[in-house]
């Protein structure tokens, strides 16, 4: 029986431990700020929709800009990107504090500030999430992701209650000031971190090409696609409780900012329990069943919250939704990280965050509209019904189990010696690989080639094709294109240890005396003599 790792095993790694502790302070301030912003909105406007938009304004930038941030995380120093994001949020929070203190805040200005803080979060999050794999070994990565969720929810369990006390005693400006001070701990921890950089021999990808590579990788990875669908639906349905909780505290249980803070604290306390139970549940249940339980728990919590006139009963129900929140989101995050090699992990995580927070932003607006027209209780009941549908989606799109794939670089490729003097931007490059396949092996060969096609396109190839020689039927030729020579090299360096299985299967099926022959060719168009000088000038420019 394999040894079970402790849920606290990531704390043995100094960098993770220091940054995790610093994040507690930052998250603590962020939750105090969230309480201040939500309650300030209830005090300066009577619009239910504007209250719900406070959460949407924070989530929307994560949906809009995370993919760009993911491309930055995979192509630049992640530590520096996190520093830039944290310093930006520090500046915005300081300005928000001053505006609130001097009484300049309007509903739309408050939404602008929360939107800008969301922009800083969108820049920071993909680099932070991707950096977890740089701080701890792969075997403790699930525990590290769960600890990150637990750390946030430790602060959620007490931060909102203290935030409510601060708002009730000193006003929202004091809550914003507390958040401003909280950034210094994480900035200091990041300045101390000396991350080992892996130097690449290839030029950095352009932003457009990096984004398209991330989109292509996720599109050709079915397991990640399932996570994106489930994450969006979870964010869409589960956002109702957090978006409408200020109204629940004010209208359904007739409380004030302290009541709101206590309810958020109960949600966070439940999330801590969910993080501690996560590893134990995964030992006894499949990933899909854990997610279904999270959806069902959220549905029950939402229903009780809608019908309860008692603050204590609503708080008990929020323990259940908090546990469901961390169980589902940490499982989604871990599945993406374990299904993605390091060269694209930032972009894959950013797409996951884009869909999940897109669901949260859309849900916050949708539930705000529903509460405006039909009341918060009816909106919460509708969200509970939608959560049941979200659990049922797993019958068609079950979440994949954690796989022990070795996604380290394969490192079998070495650049061939070329007789032509190519520049990195020379292209297009056409690659043809000849195989000799016996008739009896053709079905197995075609099955392996279907998987090879997915891997090729996923890693950057285009115009993939498979041809059979009409005169020599045992000869099969795989073809694909890449735009430039440097992209051909990059394509081969992206191959992982897990991908080697398909290559080895194809080699085993090959019946030729020598290894499959690889033709690497550069595509050229014929030109008329009077166009030769122009062609030569263009080649010299490249």
C-alpha positions in Angstrom: 0.0 0.0 0.0 1.5 3.4 -1.0 2.6 5.7 1.8 0.0 8.4 2.3 1.5 11.9 2.4 0.5 14.3 5.1 -1.7 17.2 4.1 1.0 19.4 5.7 3.9 17.9 3.7 4.3 21.0 1.5 5.3 23.0 4.6 8.6 21.1 4.6 9.6 23.3 1.6 10.9 26.7 2.9 9.8 28.8 -0.1 6.3 27.5 -0.1 6.0 27.9 3.7 7.2 31.5 3.7 5.0 32.7 0.8 2.0 30.7 2.2 2.3 32.5 5.5 2.7 35.9 3.8 -0.3 35.2 1.7 -2.4 34.8 4.8 -1.8 38.4 5.7 -2.6 39.5 2.1 -5.8 37.4 2.0 -6.8 38.7 5.4 -6.6 42.3 4.1 -8.4 41.4 0.9 -11.4 39.9 2.7 -11.6 42.9 5.1 -11.6 45.1 1.9 -14.3 42.9 0.4 -16.6 43.3 3.4 -16.0 47.1 3.4 -16.8 47.4 -0.3 -19.9 45.2 -0.2 -21.3 47.0 2.9 -20.4 50.4 1.6 -22.4 49.7 -1.6 -25.4 48.8 0.5 -25.1 52.1 2.3 -24.7 54.4 -0.8 -27.3 52.8 -3.1 -30.6 51.0 -2.8 -30.0 49.0 -6.0 -29.8 45.3 -5.4 -28.1 44.8 -8.7 -25.3 47.2 -7.8 -24.6 45.3 -4.6 -24.3 42.0 -6.6 -22.0 43.8 -9.1 -19.4 44.3 -6.4 -18.4 40.7 -6.7 -18.9 40.7 -10.5 -16.5 43.7 -10.8 -13.8 41.7 -9.0 -14.3 38.5 -11.0 -14.8 40.1 -14.5 -11.1 41.1 -14.9 -10.0 37.6 -14.1 -12.2 36.3 -16.8 -11.1 39.0 -19.3 -7.3 39.1 -18.7 -6.2 35.8 -17.2 -5.2 34.3 -20.6 -2.8 37.2 -21.3 -1.5 36.8 -17.7 -1.1 33.1 -18.3 1.0 33.7 -21.4 3.1 36.2 -19.4 3.5 33.6 -16.6 4.9 31.0 -19.1 7.3 33.4 -20.9 8.6 35.7 -18.1 9.8 35.5 -14.6 6.8 34.6 -12.5 8.2 36.1 -9.4 8.5 39.5 -11.1 5.0 39.3 -12.5 3.6 38.6 -9.0 5.5 41.6 -7.6 4.1 43.9 -10.3 0.6 42.6 -9.6 0.9 43.0 -5.8 2.4 46.5 -6.1 -0.4 47.6 -8.5 -3.0 46.4 -6.1 -1.2 48.2 -3.2 -1.4 51.5 -5.2 -5.1 51.0 -6.1 -6.0 50.1 -2.5 -4.2 53.1 -1.2 -6.1 55.4 -3.6 -9.4 53.7 -2.7 -8.7 54.4 1.0 -8.1 58.1 0.4 -11.3 58.5 -1.7 -13.4 56.7 0.9 -11.9 58.7 3.8 -12.6 62.1 2.1 -16.1 61.0 1.0 -15.5 60.9 -2.8 -16.9 57.4 -3.3 -19.9 56.9 -5.6 -21.4 53.5 -6.6 -19.7 53.5 -10.0 -16.3 54.7 -8.6 -16.4 51.9 -6.1 -17.0 49.4 -8.8 -14.1 50.9 -10.8 -11.7 50.4 -7.8 -12.9 46.9 -7.2 -12.5 46.2 -11.0 -8.9 47.5 -10.9 -8.1 45.3 -7.9 -9.5 42.4 -9.9 -7.1 43.4 -12.7 -4.2 43.0 -10.3 -5.5 39.7 -9.1 -5.9 38.6 -12.8 -2.2 39.4 -13.4 -1.0 37.8 -10.2 -3.0 34.5 -10.0 -1.7 32.5 -13.0 1.9 33.2 -12.0 1.1 32.3 -8.3 -0.8 29.1 -9.2 1.9 28.0 -11.7 4.6 28.8 -9.2 3.3 26.2 -6.8 4.8 23.5 -9.0 8.1 25.3 -8.8 8.1 25.4 -5.0 7.1 21.8 -4.2 7.7 18.3 -5.9 4.9 16.9 -8.1 3.8 14.3 -5.6 2.8 16.9 -3.0 1.3 19.3 -5.5 -2.4 18.2 -4.6 -1.7 18.9 -0.9 -0.1 22.3 -1.8 -3.1 23.3 -3.8 -5.4 22.3 -1.0 -3.3 24.2 1.5 -3.5 27.3 -0.6 -7.3 27.0 -0.6 -7.2 26.3 3.2 -5.0 29.3 3.8 -7.4 31.6 2.0 -10.3 30.2 3.9 -8.5 30.4 7.3 -8.5 34.1 6.7 -12.1 33.9 5.4 -13.2 32.3 8.6 -12.1 35.3 10.8 -11.3 38.1 8.3 -14.9 39.0 7.4 -16.0 39.0 11.0 -13.2 41.3 11.9 -13.9 43.3 8.8 -17.5 43.7 9.9 -16.3 44.9 13.3 -13.9 47.4 11.6 -16.6 48.7 9.3 -19.1 49.0 12.1 -16.7 50.8 14.4 -14.6 52.9 12.0 -16.2 52.8 8.6 -15.3 51.3 5.2 -12.2 53.5 4.8 -10.5 51.8 7.8 -11.2 48.4 6.1 -9.6 49.7 2.9 -6.6 50.9 4.9 -6.1 47.5 6.5 -6.1 45.9 3.1 -3.5 48.4 1.9 -1.1 47.5 4.7 -1.6 43.7 4.1 0.2 43.8 0.8 3.6 44.5 2.3 4.0 41.0 3.8 3.6 39.2 0.4 5.8 41.8 -1.4 8.6 41.2 1.1 8.3 37.4 0.8 8.5 37.6 -3.0 11.5 39.9 -2.8 13.3 37.3 -0.7 12.4 34.4 -3.0 15.4 33.5 -5.3 13.7 31.4 -7.9 15.9 29.2 -10.1 15.3 30.2 -13.7 15.5 27.7 -16.5 17.2 29.3 -19.4 15.8 28.5 -22.8 17.9 28.3 -26.0 14.9 29.5 -28.0 13.6 33.1 -28.4 10.6 34.1 -26.4 7.3 33.5 -28.0 5.3 36.5 -29.2 2.2 37.3 -27.1 -0.2 36.3 -29.9 1.6 33.0 -30.6 1.9 32.2 -26.9 -1.9 32.8 -26.4 -2.8 30.7 -29.5 -0.4 27.9 -28.3 -2.2 27.9 -24.9 -5.6 27.8 -26.5 -4.6 25.0 -28.9 -3.1 22.9 -26.1 -6.3 23.1 -24.0 -8.5 22.5 -27.0 -6.6 19.3 -27.8 -6.6 18.1 -24.1 -10.0 16.5 -23.4 -9.5 16.1 -19.7 -8.8 19.9 -19.3 -11.9 20.6 -21.4 -14.0 18.7 -18.9 -12.6 20.7 -16.0 -13.3 24.0 -17.8 -17.0 23.1 -18.4 -17.5 22.0 -14.9 -15.6 25.0 -13.4 -17.8 27.4 -15.4 -21.0 25.8 -14.3 -19.9 25.6 -10.7 -18.9 29.3 -10.7 -22.2 30.3 -12.4 -24.4 28.5 -9.9 -22.4 28.8 -6.7 -21.8 32.6 -7.1 -25.4 33.3 -5.9 -24.6 32.8 -2.2 -21.5 35.1 -2.1 -23.1 37.7 -4.4 -26.3 38.0 -2.4 -25.0 37.4 1.1 -25.0 41.1 2.0 -28.7 41.2 1.1 -29.3 37.9 3.1 -27.7 39.6 6.2 -29.6 42.8 5.7 -33.0 41.6 4.5 -33.6 37.9 5.3 -32.1 37.8 8.8 -32.4 41.6 9.6 -28.7 41.9 10.6 -25.9 44.5 10.0 -22.2 44.5 8.9 -21.2 42.3 11.8 -23.8 39.7 10.9 -22.5 39.7 7.3 -19.0 39.3 8.6 -20.0 36.3 10.8 -21.8 34.7 7.9 -18.7 35.0 5.7 -16.6 33.7 8.6 -18.9 30.6 8.7 -18.4 30.1 5.0 -14.6 30.3 5.5 -14.7 27.9 8.4 -16.5 25.4 6.3 -13.9 25.8 3.6 -11.1 25.0 6.1 -12.9 21.8 6.9 -13.3 21.0 3.2 -9.5 21.5 2.7 -8.7 19.2 5.5 -11.1 16.5 4.3 -10.1 16.8 0.7 -7.3 14.2 0.8 -9.3 11.8 2.9 -12.3 12.0 0.5 -10.1 11.4 -2.5 -8.9 8.2 -1.0 -12.4 6.7 -0.8 -14.2 8.5 -3.6 -13.6 9.3 -7.2 -12.9 12.9 -8.2 -16.3 13.0 -9.9 -18.1 11.9 -6.7 -16.3 14.6 -4.7 -17.4 17.2 -7.2 -21.0 15.9 -7.1 -21.0 16.1 -3.3 -19.7 19.7 -3.5 -22.6 20.7 -5.9 -25.2 18.9 -3.7 -23.9 20.5 -0.5 -24.0 23.9 -2.1 -27.5 23.3 -3.3 -28.7 22.4 0.2 -26.9 25.4 1.7 -28.4 27.8 -0.8 -31.9 26.4 -0.1 -31.5 26.7 3.7 -30.1 30.3 3.3 -33.1 31.3 1.2 -35.7 30.0 3.7 -34.0 30.6 7.1 -35.0 33.8 9.1 -32.3 33.0 11.7 -28.7 34.1 11.4 -27.4 31.1 13.4 -29.2 28.6 11.0 -27.9 30.4 7.9 -24.4 30.4 9.3 -24.6 26.6 9.9 -25.7 26.1 6.3 -22.8 28.3 5.1 -20.4 25.8 6.7 -21.6 23.3 4.1 -21.3 25.6 1.1 -17.8 26.7 2.2 -16.7 23.1 2.3 -18.2 22.5 -1.1 -16.4 25.6 -2.5 -12.9 24.5 -1.6 -13.5 20.8 -2.5 -14.6 21.6 -6.0 -12.2 24.4 -6.8 -9.1 22.8 -5.4 -9.9 19.6 -7.2 -10.4 21.5 -10.5 -7.1 23.3 -10.0 -5.1 20.2 -9.2 -6.5 18.3 -12.1 -5.4 21.1 -14.5 -1.9 21.2 -13.0 -1.4 17.4 -13.1 -2.6 17.3 -16.7 -0.3 20.0 -18.0 3.5 20.2 -18.6 5.4 23.2 -17.1 5.8 25.0 -20.5 2.1 25.7 -20.7 0.8 25.4 -17.1 0.3 29.1 -16.7 -1.9 29.4 -19.7 -3.9 26.3 -18.9 -4.5 27.6 -15.3 -5.4 31.0 -16.7 -8.0 29.4 -19.0 -9.4 27.5 -16.1 -9.6 30.7 -14.1 -11.1 32.5 -17.1 -14.0 30.0 -17.3 -14.6 29.7 -13.6 -14.5 33.4 -12.8 -16.4 34.0 -16.0 -19.1 31.8 -14.5 -18.8 33.7 -11.2 -19.1 37.1 -12.9 -22.0 36.0 -15.1 -23.7 34.4 -12.1 -23.2 37.4 -9.9 -25.0 39.6 -12.5 -27.6 37.0 -13.2 -28.5 36.4 -9.5 -28.5 40.1 -8.9 -31.0 40.6 -11.6 -33.1 37.7 -10.3 -33.0 39.2 -6.7 -33.9 42.6 -8.0 -37.0 41.3 -9.8 -38.1 38.3 -7.6 -36.3 38.8 -4.3 -33.0 37.3 -2.9 -34.8 34.2 -1.5 -36.3 33.2 -4.8 -32.9 33.8 -6.5 -31.2 31.5 -4.0 -33.8 28.8 -4.6 -33.2 29.0 -8.4 -29.5 28.7 -7.9 -30.0 25.6 -5.8 -31.9 24.0 -8.7 -29.1 25.0 -11.1 -26.5 23.3 -8.8 -28.4 20.1 -9.0 -28.2 20.3 -12.8 -24.5 21.0 -12.4 -24.0 17.7 -10.5 -26.0 15.9 -13.2 -23.7 17.1 -15.9 -21.1 14.8 -14.5 -23.1 11.9 -16.0 -22.0 13.1 -19.4 -18.7 14.9 -18.6 -17.2 13.1 -15.6 -14.1 14.6 -14.0 -11.0 12.6 -14.8 -9.1 10.9 -12.0 -5.7 12.2 -11.0 -3.1 10.6 -13.3 0.5 9.9 -12.6 1.6 11.2 -16.0 5.3 12.1 -16.4 5.0 15.5 -18.0 8.7 16.3 -17.7 10.4 17.1 -21.1 11.4 14.1 -23.1 14.7 15.6 -24.1 15.3 13.1 -27.0 15.4 15.7 -29.7 18.6 17.3 -30.9 18.7 19.7 -33.8 19.9 18.1 -37.0 22.9 19.3 -39.0 21.5 21.2 -41.9 23.2 21.8 -45.3 21.2 25.0 -45.9 21.9 28.1 -43.9 18.5 28.7 -42.2 17.6 31.5 -40.0 15.2 31.0 -37.0 12.4 32.7 -38.9 12.9 30.7 -42.1 9.9 28.7 -43.2 7.4 27.2 -43.6 8.9 23.9 -42.6 7.3 20.6 -43.9 8.1 17.4 -42.1 7.5 13.9 -43.6 8.2 10.7 -41.7 8.1 7.3 -43.6 7.0 4.1 -41.9 6.9 0.5 -43.1 3.8 -1.1 -41.7 2.7 -4.7 -42.2 -1.0 -5.2 -43.3 -1.9 -7.0 -40.0 -0.6 -4.0 -38.0 -2.6 -1.3 -39.9 -5.5 -1.1 -37.5 -3.2 -0.7 -34.5 -1.0 1.8 -36.5 -4.1 4.0 -37.3 -5.2 4.0 -33.7 -1.7 5.1 -32.6 -1.6 7.7 -35.4 -4.9 9.2 -34.2 -3.2 9.9 -30.9 -0.1 11.1 -32.6 -2.2 13.6 -34.6 -3.7 15.0 -31.3 -0.2 15.4 -29.8 1.3 17.0 -32.9 -1.5 19.6 -33.2 -1.6 20.2 -29.5 2.2 21.0 -29.5 2.0 23.4 -32.5 1.9 21.5 -35.8 -0.5 22.3 -38.6 -1.9 20.6 -41.7 -1.2 17.2 -40.3 -1.9 14.3 -42.7 -1.3 10.6 -43.1 -0.7 9.1 -46.6 -0.3 5.6 -48.0 1.8 4.8 -51.0 -0.3 3.3 -53.8 2.6 1.5 -55.4 4.1 0.3 -52.1 1.1 -0.2 -49.7 3.3 -1.0 -46.7 4.8 2.6 -46.9 2.9 5.2 -44.8 4.0 8.8 -44.6 3.1 11.2 -41.8 3.2 14.9 -42.7 2.8 18.1 -40.9 3.8 21.8 -41.2 5.2 24.4 -38.8 5.5 28.1 -39.7 9.3 28.5 -39.0 12.4 26.5 -38.1 12.4 27.8 -34.6 8.8 26.7 -34.2 9.8 23.2 -35.4 12.5 23.1 -32.7 10.0 24.4 -30.1 7.5 21.8 -31.2 9.9 18.9 -30.6 11.1 20.3 -27.3 7.6 20.3 -26.0 7.3 16.6 -26.1 7.0 15.0 -22.7 7.9 11.6 -21.2 4.2 10.6 -21.3 4.1 11.3 -25.1 7.0 8.9 -25.6 4.6 6.0 -25.3 3.0 6.7 -28.6 6.3 7.2 -30.3 7.6 3.9 -28.9 4.4 2.1 -30.1 4.9 3.4 -33.6 8.6 2.4 -33.6 7.5 -1.1 -32.5 5.1 -1.3 -35.5 7.7 -0.1 -38.0 9.1 -3.0 -40.1 11.9 -1.3 -41.9 15.5 -2.3 -41.5 16.4 1.3 -40.4 14.5 3.7 -38.3 11.6 5.7 -39.9 13.1 8.2 -42.3 12.4 11.9 -41.4 12.4 14.4 -44.3 12.7 18.0 -43.1 12.0 20.4 -46.0 11.5 24.1 -46.4 8.6 25.2 -48.6 9.4 27.5 -51.5 7.3 29.1 -54.2 8.5 29.4 -57.8 9.3 33.0 -58.9 9.8 34.7 -62.2 13.3 36.0 -63.0 12.4 39.7 -62.6 11.1 38.9 -59.1 14.3 37.3 -58.0 15.9 40.6 -56.7 12.9 41.4 -54.5 12.9 37.8 -53.2 16.6 38.1 -52.3 16.0 41.3 -50.4 13.2 39.8 -48.4 15.3 36.8 -47.5 18.1 39.1 -46.4 15.7 41.0 -44.1 14.7 37.7 -42.4 
